[in-house]
Amino acid sequence: MHKVFCRKYGEELEGLEKPPYPGTKGEDIFDNVSKKAWKEWLEHQKMLINEGQINLADRDSRKWLNEQ
């Protein structure tokens, strides 16, 4: 099991099984974000998409969501 010192919770927790994105951003998340925090982000992301009526086909919308 992959353990990380979670950036959100400030403690060592179970990490993701693999980086969620390619490249340095994915590696940073893999190394510093717990599985629990990532799951919470995915739920929050859904809320942002639905409430903000974000069109993921639009590059600017994807960029904004990525910055969140």
C-alpha positions in Angstrom: 0.0 0.0 0.0 1.3 3.5 -1.0 1.4 5.9 1.9 1.7 9.7 1.6 1.9 12.7 3.9 -1.3 14.2 2.8 -1.2 17.9 2.0 -4.8 18.4 3.0 -4.9 16.5 6.3 -1.3 16.9 7.4 -0.9 13.3 8.3 0.3 10.0 6.7 -2.6 8.3 4.9 -3.2 5.8 2.1 -2.2 7.3 -1.2 -3.5 6.7 -4.7 -2.7 3.6 -6.6 -1.3 5.6 -9.6 -0.9 9.2 -10.6 -4.3 10.6 -11.7 -2.8 12.6 -14.6 0.4 12.3 -16.7 3.3 14.6 -16.0 4.5 16.6 -13.0 1.0 17.6 -11.8 0.0 13.9 -11.6 3.2 12.9 -9.8 2.7 15.8 -7.3 -0.8 14.6 -6.6 0.4 11.0 -6.3 3.1 11.9 -3.9 1.2 14.4 -1.7 -2.5 13.8 -1.8 -4.2 10.9 0.0 -6.9 8.7 -1.5 -9.4 10.2 0.9 -8.6 13.8 -0.1 -8.6 12.9 -3.8 -12.1 11.3 -3.5 -13.4 14.4 -1.8 -11.9 16.6 -4.6 -13.7 14.4 -7.2 -17.0 15.0 -5.4 -16.3 18.7 -5.1 -15.3 18.8 -8.8 -18.7 17.3 -9.8 -20.5 20.0 -7.8 -18.4 22.7 -9.5 -19.2 21.3 -12.9 -22.9 20.9 -12.3 -23.6 24.2 -10.4 -21.4 26.2 -12.7 -22.7 24.4 -15.8 -19.1 23.9 -16.9 -18.6 22.7 -20.5 -15.6 20.4 -20.4 -15.3 20.7 -24.2 -14.3 24.3 -23.7 -10.5 24.8 -23.1 -11.0 27.8 -20.8 -13.5 25.9 -18.7 -11.1 22.9 -18.3 -8.3 25.3 -17.4 -10.5 27.0 -14.7 -11.5 23.6 -13.2 -7.9 22.5 -13.2 -6.9 25.6 -11.3 -9.5 24.8 -8.6 
